Structure formats: C-alpha cells, structure tokens
C-alpha cells in the first residue's frame, strides 16, 4: 500500500530531476538497444552528463564511488527523439487550430507548452524537433531556454521558430479580410524577402528553418498546391546552409515535394501524395521522409472516422500507400508524429502506427533514435548509447523490438545525466 501510494504521488508530480549526478551510476538492464543493435548482458556507466562506458557487464569496472540501478526485465535505450512536434499546440478535438492561434493568449499557450514538455519528457522523449510555433512568435526559443537553464523540466529542443510561408497561402483566414490577423507562420516572398526572413529567424534562435513548399491555397481548398518557386526554395536552403543549419519542408503535393527535394531540403514532412518517382528522387538526394501517420489518423477521427469499424478515409489510404512505397524503396524514415494535433506524451502512438503500416519494430526504434539524430545533425551527441555521448537514456519494461507498444511502459527517464523518472 505504501509503495503504491508513493508511486501514485510521483505520477502526479511534474518531472523535477530527482537525482543530479555527483557520482557515477551503473545501469544494469536485461538488454541494451544502443540505437542500432540489441544486446544482452550489457551495462552502461554514466557520470555527470555523459556516458563513460558501455559494453559487456563484466568488462565495466566503475571507479568509486558509484551507484548501481538494477533494471531487471527491462530494455535500456537512447532517449527517444520526436521528429515532428508542436509543443505550443494542443489537440484539435479540444480546440480547433484557428481558435488556438487567434483566441488563446501567448501566455496561455506557453503555460500549456510547459505542461506538454513535462509530459513528453516523462514519456521517454528526451529530444524534440519542434517545427513551428503556429502564431506564437519565438516562444519556442524561450521555452527551450527555460529548459536548458533548469527552470522547467522538458526535452532538448531543436526549434524552427515561426516557419516560412508564401503570402496568402496559410491560415488563419477569415471571410472579412479587413481584419488584421495573427498568422500561423511568417509570410515572405521573393529572393530579398526570403533572405531577410530566414536570417531573422536564425538570428532569433532558430536551429533549423521550416518552409511550407505547398499548402491548400488553390481553387480546390482541400488539395495542396505548390507555393514557392524552385528558385525561392533554393534561396532559403542556401542561406540556411551557410549558417550550418538544415531546412525541412512541409509538402504533400507531388510538385511541392519535387521542388523541395531539388532545392536541397533535409526532410519532407507528411508527403501524402508521394509517388515512386518522388521517393527515387529522395533517395538520390538523401532526403528523409517524416510521414506523420498519427496526425492524419487523429484528424480523421475528429471528423467522425471510427478506426477499425469504418472504411479508411482517402487521406488514410493515401498515407498508407505512400508509407508502404517508401519502405519498399528504402527511403530513410524519420520518426515524427506531428504531436500537438493529438496529445503530447502520447508520442508512442506514431511508433505503433509505423509498425501497423508495415515497418519492423527494431527499425522503428532506430528511426526514433540513431536515424533521427543523424538526419537532424546531432549524431555526435544523442541518439545512441555510446561512450562520450550525452547521458540521455530510458528504460522500458520488456523488449520493444518484439512488441513496440512496450515503449509506453517507461520505467526510467534520464536526460543529461539527471533522472526524472525511476520506478
């Protein structure tokens, strides 16, 4: 009874960093997934912020003093990396996107984001690539800073700030155009304006640039159409690359994807209407594919679709077809669910969807760790259990390479050598 009460109390508390490492910690799980391969009889030694030893348990001889954490029956993994998040949004079945952007104050949205960050971390996602504040200016930079300073608990953040859209292509939109509107992203057009906006976002803290290569702005409001020209996209990529950063592209149309790939973006987000030719082009240019399967499922459910009892809507069928084709072609699959469309902390939903759509559980684990780290440019610090990398580690019950849903059974979360969850 006493243990149950303690665990219940702990579950109600925000992550606070309950152990700051002054001494080494030896982690002894049943198995270790190092970001690429599953191992048995391995142990991991952590001191302060780093992994200082990993390998066969018998070969690791810790210096004194050290503490041992037994993780019997558990798998130790690198901290998971969410590849497509919006911490400043919350599920659309709670409040529609337009309403959030127009009618929720930035103070409210930031307060929500603090809660979202905490839930994300406790779910085992120690890093997020946050792809746009959706009308909340540069508040993702402030959130990231607060986490880095230890003011609030949360994952490492790779932030895109405002994102860039072509004028008139993005929302919110009102029938009465006399009203000035908060836009969900920064509008810019032409070489000079795009150079300035890209540099402005970088100067204000963007770790990467997100561009909307297409959007639903054509005569058919349900169909995405290209927004920027190829030369405009090349300008954004060139300016961003000169700072050592990457560009990611929201794109769903075949032509929008083609232009983005040829311009040199690092990943395509969504890609619902990708064809064999588009995936061949992605392979040629080493562009990753972040399918965001769960966002499409979530919005379909909000529209009345009952998964498992009603036929799949067209957009789900398109998503399944595209994802299956990407797997067949061998395109690099970036894990990311577009969290914020659905609940933060439920990030594992995308991992389960990837398996349901045909990806092997072990490959999903790779996608959410080493693949994402490499694709995002952080492979020398996170995404693997390797000596010298940051001590971002999680433990889950059982073997998620056999049953991906076990990734939800988080038993330990360590970020930067500090344990936020240990049960």
C-alpha positions in Angstrom: 0.0 0.0 0.0 2.8 2.4 0.9 4.7 1.7 -2.3 1.5 2.2 -4.4 0.8 5.5 -2.7 4.3 6.7 -3.3 4.1 5.7 -7.0 0.8 7.5 -7.3 2.1 10.6 -5.8 5.1 10.5 -8.1 2.9 10.1 -11.1 1.0 13.3 -10.2 4.2 15.4 -9.8 6.0 17.1 -12.7 9.4 15.9 -13.7 11.9 17.8 -11.5 15.2 16.0 -11.9 15.2 13.9 -8.7 18.8 12.8 -9.0 21.6 15.1 -10.0 24.7 13.0 -10.7 27.6 13.8 -8.5 28.8 10.1 -8.6 28.8 7.5 -11.3 25.7 5.4 -11.9 25.9 1.9 -13.3 22.8 0.8 -15.1 22.3 -2.9 -15.4 19.3 -3.8 -17.6 18.3 -7.1 -19.1 19.1 -5.8 -22.6 20.5 -2.7 -24.2 19.4 -1.2 -27.5 22.3 1.0 -28.5 20.5 2.8 -31.2 21.3 0.3 -33.9 21.6 -3.2 -32.3 20.0 -5.1 -29.4 22.5 -6.6 -26.8 22.2 -8.8 -23.8 24.4 -8.9 -20.7 25.5 -5.3 -21.3 25.8 -2.5 -18.8 26.1 1.3 -19.1 28.1 3.6 -16.8 27.1 7.3 -16.6 28.9 10.1 -14.8 27.6 13.6 -14.7 26.3 14.4 -18.2 27.9 11.7 -20.2 28.0 8.0 -20.9 31.5 7.0 -19.9 31.4 3.2 -20.5 29.2 0.8 -22.3 29.6 -2.9 -23.2 29.7 -6.4 -21.6 28.7 -6.0 -18.0 31.8 -7.9 -16.8 34.1 -5.6 -18.6 32.9 -2.4 -16.9 34.8 -1.6 -13.7 33.4 1.6 -12.2 35.6 3.9 -10.2 34.4 4.6 -6.7 32.0 5.9 -5.6 29.2 4.7 -7.8 25.6 3.7 -7.5 24.0 0.7 -9.2 20.5 0.7 -10.7 19.2 -2.7 -11.4 16.8 -2.8 -14.4 15.7 -6.4 -14.3 13.4 -7.4 -17.2 13.9 -4.1 -18.8 15.4 -2.7 -22.0 17.7 0.3 -21.9 17.5 2.6 -24.9 18.8 6.0 -26.0 16.4 8.8 -25.1 13.8 8.9 -27.9 13.8 11.7 -30.4 10.4 13.1 -31.5 10.9 14.4 -35.1 7.8 16.5 -35.6 6.3 18.2 -32.6 4.4 21.4 -31.8 4.7 22.0 -28.1 2.7 25.2 -28.4 -0.4 23.4 -29.8 -2.8 21.1 -28.1 -5.2 18.5 -29.7 -7.6 19.9 -32.2 -10.6 18.0 -30.8 -10.1 20.2 -27.7 -9.7 23.5 -29.6 -9.6 24.0 -33.3 -6.3 25.2 -34.8 -7.7 28.6 -35.8 -9.1 29.2 -32.4 -5.8 28.4 -30.7 -3.9 30.8 -33.0 -6.5 33.6 -32.8 -8.0 33.4 -29.4 -5.6 31.8 -27.0 -3.2 34.3 -25.5 0.5 33.6 -25.8 0.7 33.4 -22.0 -1.8 30.6 -22.1 -0.1 28.8 -24.9 3.2 29.0 -23.2 1.7 27.7 -19.9 0.3 24.8 -21.9 3.6 24.2 -23.5 5.3 23.8 -20.1 2.9 21.0 -19.3 3.4 19.5 -22.7 7.2 19.5 -22.3 6.9 17.7 -19.0 4.6 15.0 -20.4 6.8 14.5 -23.4 9.9 14.0 -21.2 8.2 11.6 -18.8 7.1 9.5 -21.8 10.7 8.9 -22.7 11.2 11.5 -25.4 14.3 13.4 -24.3 14.6 15.4 -27.6 12.0 17.1 -29.8 12.3 18.7 -33.2 9.7 21.4 -32.7 8.5 22.5 -36.2 6.8 25.8 -35.7 5.1 28.0 -33.0 2.0 28.4 -35.2 1.4 32.1 -34.4 3.3 32.2 -31.1 6.2 34.2 -32.4 9.6 33.0 -30.9 8.1 31.5 -27.8 9.7 28.1 -28.6 13.1 29.7 -28.1 12.1 31.0 -24.7 10.7 27.5 -23.8 14.0 25.9 -24.9 16.0 28.4 -22.9 13.9 27.8 -19.7 14.5 24.0 -20.1 18.2 24.5 -20.7 18.5 26.7 -17.6 16.7 24.1 -15.5 13.8 26.4 -14.7 11.3 23.8 -16.0 11.8 20.1 -16.9 11.5 19.2 -20.6 13.2 17.6 -23.5 16.1 19.0 -25.5 14.5 21.2 -28.2 15.5 21.7 -31.8 13.3 24.7 -32.8 12.1 26.1 -36.1 10.5 29.2 -34.6 7.9 30.8 -37.0 8.3 28.7 -40.2 8.0 30.4 -43.6 5.0 30.5 -45.9 4.2 32.3 -49.1 1.9 35.3 -48.6 -1.8 34.4 -48.6 -1.2 30.7 -48.6 -1.5 29.9 -44.9 -4.1 30.4 -42.1 -5.9 31.5 -40.3 -8.2 33.0 -42.8 -11.4 35.0 -42.3 -14.1 35.9 -44.8 -13.8 39.5 -43.8 -10.3 40.4 -45.0 -10.5 43.9 -43.3 -9.4 42.3 -40.0 -5.7 42.1 -39.3 -4.8 38.6 -38.4 -2.2 36.7 -36.4 -0.7 34.3 -39.0 0.4 30.8 -38.2 3.8 31.4 -39.9 5.9 34.2 -41.3 4.9 35.4 -44.8 7.7 36.2 -47.2 8.1 36.2 -51.0 10.9 36.7 -53.5 14.7 36.4 -53.0 15.3 39.5 -50.9 12.4 39.0 -48.5 13.2 35.3 -48.1 16.8 36.0 -47.3 15.8 38.5 -44.7 13.2 36.3 -43.1 15.5 33.3 -43.0 18.3 35.3 -41.4 15.8 36.9 -39.0 14.6 33.6 -37.7 18.1 32.3 -37.4 19.1 35.4 -35.6 16.2 35.0 -33.2 17.2 31.4 -32.2 16.0 29.0 -35.0 18.0 25.8 -35.0 16.5 24.9 -38.4 14.2 26.5 -40.9 10.8 25.1 -41.8 9.2 26.1 -45.1 5.8 25.3 -46.5 6.6 24.1 -50.0 2.9 23.7 -50.7 -0.5 24.3 -48.9 -4.2 24.2 -49.5 -4.4 27.5 -51.3 -5.6 26.6 -54.7 -9.1 26.7 -56.2 -9.7 23.3 -54.6 -9.2 24.2 -51.0 -8.7 20.6 -50.0 -5.9 19.9 -52.4 -2.3 21.1 -51.7 -0.7 23.2 -54.4 3.0 24.4 -54.6 3.6 27.8 -53.0 7.2 28.8 -53.6 9.1 28.5 -56.9 12.2 26.3 -57.1 14.5 29.3 -57.1 12.8 30.7 -53.9 13.2 27.4 -52.2 16.9 27.2 -53.3 17.4 30.7 -51.8 16.1 29.6 -48.4 18.2 26.4 -48.4 21.4 28.3 -49.5 21.0 31.0 -46.8 20.2 28.4 -44.1 23.1 26.1 -45.2 25.5 28.9 -44.9 24.8 29.0 -41.2 25.3 25.3 -40.8 21.6 24.6 -40.4 19.1 22.5 -42.3 15.7 23.2 -44.0 12.7 20.9 -43.6 9.7 21.2 -45.9 6.0 20.7 -45.3 4.9 19.1 -48.5 2.0 16.9 -49.7 1.7 17.5 -53.4 4.0 15.8 -55.9 5.2 19.1 -57.4 5.8 20.7 -54.0 7.9 17.7 -52.9 9.8 17.7 -56.1 10.8 21.4 -55.8 11.7 21.0 -52.1 13.9 17.9 -52.8 15.7 19.6 -55.7 16.2 22.7 -53.6 18.1 20.7 -51.0 15.8 20.3 -48.0 16.8 17.6 -45.5 13.4 16.1 -44.8 9.9 16.1 -46.3 7.1 16.3 -43.7 3.8 14.5 -44.4 4.3 13.6 -48.1 0.8 12.1 -48.5 0.8 12.1 -52.3 4.4 10.9 -52.9 5.0 8.7 -55.9 7.6 6.2 -56.8 9.4 8.9 -58.8 9.4 11.2 -55.8 10.8 8.6 -53.5 13.5 7.8 -56.1 14.4 11.5 -56.1 14.5 11.5 -52.3 16.9 8.5 -52.4 19.1 10.3 -54.9 19.3 13.5 -52.8 19.4 11.7 -49.4 16.2 13.4 -48.2 14.4 11.8 -45.2 10.6 11.1 -45.0 8.6 12.1 -41.9 5.2 10.6 -42.7 3.2 11.8 -39.6 0.8 8.9 -39.8 -0.9 9.6 -36.5 -1.8 13.2 -37.3 -3.8 12.0 -40.3 -5.5 9.3 -38.2 -6.2 11.8 -35.4 -7.8 14.4 -37.6 -9.9 11.7 -39.4 -11.1 10.5 -36.0 -12.0 14.1 -35.1 -14.1 14.2 -38.3 -16.0 11.1 -37.2 -14.0 8.2 -38.5 -14.0 5.2 -36.2 -10.8 3.2 -36.8 -11.4 -0.5 -37.1 -15.2 -0.2 -37.7 -15.5 2.2 -40.6 -13.7 2.2 -44.0 -10.5 4.2 -44.2 -10.9 7.8 -45.4 -9.0 8.6 -48.6 -6.3 10.5 -46.8 -5.5 7.5 -44.6 -5.4 5.2 -47.7 -3.0 7.7 -49.4 -0.8 7.8 -46.3 -0.7 4.0 -46.0 0.2 3.7 -49.7 2.9 6.3 -49.5 4.5 4.8 -46.4 4.4 1.3 -47.8 6.1 2.6 -51.0 8.7 4.5 -49.0 9.6 1.3 -47.1 9.8 -0.7 -50.4 12.1 1.9 -51.9 14.4 2.1 -48.9 13.9 5.8 -48.2 15.2 7.0 -44.8 12.2 7.1 -42.5 12.3 9.9 -39.9 10.1 9.2 -36.9 7.7 12.1 -36.1 4.0 12.2 -35.5 3.0 15.9 -35.6 2.3 15.8 -31.9 0.1 18.7 -30.9 -2.5 17.6 -33.4 -3.0 14.9 -30.7 -1.9 14.7 -27.1 1.7 15.4 -26.0 3.0 12.4 -24.1 1.2 10.1 -26.5 4.2 10.3 -28.9 4.4 6.5 -28.9 1.2 6.4 -31.0 3.3 7.2 -34.1 5.7 4.3 -33.3 2.7 1.9 -33.1 1.3 3.3 -36.3 4.6 2.8 -38.2 4.6 -0.9 -37.2 0.9 -1.2 -38.1 1.8 0.3 -41.5 4.5 -2.3 -42.2 7.7 -1.2 -40.5 9.6 -3.6 -38.3 9.7 -2.7 -34.6 13.5 -2.7 -34.5 13.6 -0.3 -37.5 11.1 2.0 -35.7 13.4 2.1 -32.7 16.3 3.0 -34.9 14.2 5.7 -36.6 13.3 7.3 -33.2 17.0 7.2 -32.0 20.1 7.0 -34.3 18.4 7.7 -37.6 16.7 10.9 -36.3 19.9 12.0 -34.6 21.9 11.6 -37.8 19.3 13.2 -40.0 18.9 16.2 -37.8 22.7 16.7 -37.5 23.1 15.7 -33.8 24.5 12.2 -34.2 27.7 13.1 -32.3 25.8 13.9 -29.1 22.5 12.0 -28.9 20.6 9.0 -30.4 23.0 6.2 -29.4 24.3 4.6 -26.3 27.9 5.2 -26.9 30.9 6.4 -24.8 31.2 10.2 -24.9 27.5 10.9 -25.9 25.1 12.7 -23.6 23.5 10.6 -20.9 20.0 10.6 -22.4 18.7 7.2 -21.6 15.4 5.5 -21.0 14.4 2.1 -19.7 11.1 0.3 -20.6 9.5 -3.0 -19.5 10.1 -6.0 -21.7 11.5 -5.9 -25.3 10.0 -3.2 -27.6 11.8 -4.8 -30.5 9.3 -7.6 -30.2 6.3 -5.6 -29.1 6.6 -1.9 -30.0 3.8 -1.0 -27.5 6.1 -1.8 -24.6 7.8 1.5 -25.4 4.9 3.0 -23.4 5.9 1.2 -20.3 8.6 3.7 -19.3 10.4 2.7 -16.1 13.3 5.2 -16.1 14.0 8.5 -17.9 17.4 10.1 -17.7 18.3 13.3 -19.6 21.7 14.8 -19.4 22.6 12.5 -16.5 19.7 13.5 -14.4 17.0 11.0 -13.6 13.4 12.4 -14.0 11.6 9.1 -13.6 12.7 5.9 -11.8 10.0 3.4 -10.9 
